[in-house]
Amino acid sequence: MPQDEVGKLGLSRGGHVIVTYADDRREELPLARGLEVSLLGRSMVTDCVIGPPLCEPLIGQLVLKELDLVVDCARNTLGPRPESPNLPLLKLKKARSQQTRDRTSCTIGGA
């Protein structure tokens, strides 16, 4: 996200990441928190990398995955996965019951 847009949106800053450019240069850049991204009727809140003023904002893989959207390169389009045309479909791991956890617990380091 361009630095000037981060300021206009009033996003809070927090943390840093190292980015790698196409020419393999690396640079440490700051993060902004709390950016709401809305695409095709789906929304999420995420962090974003703060780039120089007027840089091109990019939507990455993690945002597309959480919004459950796919890129169709042949048609040059972005749309929902066929399995989830109306709402994002997210997978969750079912928690085991306490009884199952007790039977399968182990002790590290002996005993």
HUBELQUI-V690190 format. One record per residue. N is the residue number from 1. RES is the residue in one small letter. SS is DSSP state (@ for helix, = for strand, . for the rest). PHI is phi as a letter, one per 40 degrees, with the letter a starting at -180 (none if undefined). BURIAL is # if it has 9 or more other C-alpha atoms within 8 Angstrom, else .. Layout:
N_RES_SS_PHI_BURIAL + N_RES_SS_PHI_BURIAL
This chain:
1_m_._none_# + 2_p_=_c_# + 3_q_@_d_# + 4_d_@_c_# + 5_e_@_c_# + 6_v_@_d_# + 7_g_@_c_. + 8_k_@_c_. + 9_l_@_c_. + 10_g_._g_. + 11_l_._c_# + 12_s_=_c_. + 13_r_=_c_. + 14_g_=_a_. + 15_g_=_g_. + 16_h_=_a_. + 17_v_=_b_# + 18_i_=_b_. + 19_v_=_b_. + 20_t_=_b_# + 21_y_._c_. + 22_a_._d_. + 23_d_._c_. + 24_d_._g_. + 25_r_._c_. + 26_r_=_b_. + 27_e_=_a_. + 28_e_=_c_. + 29_l_=_b_# + 30_p_=_c_# + 31_l_=_b_# + 32_a_=_b_# + 33_r_=_b_# + 34_g_=_g_# + 35_l_=_c_# + 36_e_=_c_. + 37_v_=_b_. + 38_s_=_b_. + 39_l_=_b_. + 40_l_._f_. + 41_g_._g_. + 42_r_=_b_# + 43_s_=_b_# + 44_m_=_a_# + 45_v_=_b_. + 46_t_=_a_# + 47_d_=_c_# + 48_c_=_a_# + 49_v_=_c_# + 50_i_._c_# + 51_g_=_b_# + 52_p_._c_. + 53_p_._d_. + 54_l_._g_. + 55_c_._c_. + 56_e_._c_. + 57_p_._c_. + 58_l_._b_. + 59_i_._c_. + 60_g_._c_. + 61_q_@_c_. + 62_l_@_c_. + 63_v_@_c_# + 64_l_@_c_# + 65_k_@_c_# + 66_e_@_c_# + 67_l_@_c_# + 68_d_._f_# + 69_l_=_b_# + 70_v_=_b_# + 71_v_=_c_. + 72_d_=_b_# + 73_c_._c_. + 74_a_._c_. + 75_r_._c_. + 76_n_._f_. + 77_t_=_b_. + 78_l_=_b_. + 79_g_=_a_# + 80_p_=_c_# + 81_r_._c_# + 82_p_@_d_. + 83_e_@_c_. + 84_s_@_a_# + 85_p_._c_. + 86_n_._b_. + 87_l_._b_. + 88_p_._d_# + 89_l_._b_. + 90_l_._b_. + 91_k_._c_. + 92_l_._b_. + 93_k_._c_. + 94_k_._c_. + 95_a_._c_. + 96_r_._c_. + 97_s_._c_. + 98_q_@_c_. + 99_q_@_c_. + 100_t_@_c_. + 101_r_@_c_# + 102_d_@_c_. + 103_r_@_c_. + 104_t_@_b_. + 105_s_._c_. + 106_c_._b_. + 107_t_._b_. + 108_i_._c_. + 109_g_._g_. + 110_g_._h_. + 111_a_._f_.
